[in-house]
Amino acid sequence: MQIFHLNDELRASWLRFSIIGVIGIILAAAGVLRAYGMTESIVFLLTSLLWWGVLMFDLALHLGLMVNLESGELQSSLGWPNRLTEVRGFAAVWVAWGAHWASQGSYLPLVGVFGVAAVTDLVDGWLARRRHASTRWGRLYDPFMDGIFFSVAAISLAVIGILPQWLAALVTLRYAFPIMGGIAFQLVRRRTLRVRHTPWGRASSASIALTVFMAAAAAFFDVPFTTIGPILYMLVGITALGAFVTILFKGIEQV
């Protein structure tokens, strides 16, 4: 594991982040206990700790990617942009819980998780550019965490009937396609695919985020989603198609 071979500051930064996450999960579980009872609280705690453990273990394995893209040097800490990206990936398990409670008529947790995830999605990139703190890890994992969060969110909302099932499938395919393509590229060419954000990719992620958030907000405020929904669905479809074509051509260029 790379964590055992890196500098003390980076290891300490990872450890602090891991512990703070566990504390946050325990506090959230206490809130769930008060609102939804013992059984839900225990299951919530276990699933949250399990997912956080998976993410922290993966982060420990890849701390060597915390290399600043401008200086080429290994950072001495995780940095706030990378922490926010990791939090968004973790929020996938909480958005599933939010959808579960929304099916029981309690929409506030679902909208709250979406709000936090939306903020992290906007702020992590801005902070990385402003502080010149973009890293190899962030370049690789930012779209990956987007894919985890929005795929789980779309599937969860489809399960409880807020979004159509075909849209959840499209969102999942939109994020799975570049991941599977990258894996196939590595197996065939024996090297990693160069990852770059594209205008179509950003537009696709933004339209998906907007659609998922608006659908959850409409359910929360008991407002019909049938008027604006088809427009957003069309926007998701068009931008996803653009992202698919761009990814395909970018991949062909590197073969």
Secondary structure as the mmCIF struct_conf table of DSSP 4:
data_model
#
loop_
_struct_conf.conf_type_id
_struct_conf.id
_struct_conf.beg_label_comp_id
_struct_conf.beg_label_asym_id
_struct_conf.beg_label_seq_id
_struct_conf.end_label_comp_id
_struct_conf.end_label_asym_id
_struct_conf.end_label_seq_id
HELX_RH_3T_P HELX_RH_3T_P1 GLN A 2 HIS A 5
BEND BEND1 LEU A 6 LEU A 6
HELX_RH_AL_P HELX_RH_AL_P1 ASP A 8 TYR A 36
HELX_RH_AL_P HELX_RH_AL_P2 MET A 38 LEU A 61
TURN_TY1_P TURN_TY1_P1 HIS A 62 HIS A 62
HELX_RH_3T_P HELX_RH_3T_P2 LEU A 63 LEU A 65
STRN STRN1 VAL A 67 ASN A 68
TURN_TY1_P TURN_TY1_P2 LEU A 69 SER A 71
HELX_LH_PP_P HELX_LH_PP_P1 GLU A 73 GLU A 73
STRN STRN2 LEU A 74 LEU A 74
HELX_LH_PP_P HELX_LH_PP_P2 GLN A 75 GLN A 75
BEND BEND2 SER A 76 SER A 77
HELX_RH_AL_P HELX_RH_AL_P3 TRP A 80 ALA A 102
TURN_TY1_P TURN_TY1_P3 SER A 103 GLY A 105
HELX_RH_AL_P HELX_RH_AL_P4 LEU A 108 ARG A 130
TURN_TY1_P TURN_TY1_P4 ARG A 131 HIS A 132
STRN STRN3 THR A 135 THR A 135
HELX_RH_AL_P HELX_RH_AL_P5 ARG A 136 VAL A 159
TURN_TY1_P TURN_TY1_P5 ILE A 160 GLY A 161
BEND BEND3 ILE A 162 LEU A 163
HELX_RH_AL_P HELX_RH_AL_P6 GLN A 165 ARG A 189
BEND BEND4 ARG A 190 ARG A 191
HELX_LH_PP_P HELX_LH_PP_P3 THR A 192 VAL A 195
HELX_RH_AL_P HELX_RH_AL_P7 PRO A 199 PHE A 220
TURN_TY1_P TURN_TY1_P6 PHE A 221 ASP A 222
TURN_TY1_P TURN_TY1_P7 THR A 226 ILE A 228
HELX_RH_AL_P HELX_RH_AL_P8 GLY A 229 GLN A 254
#
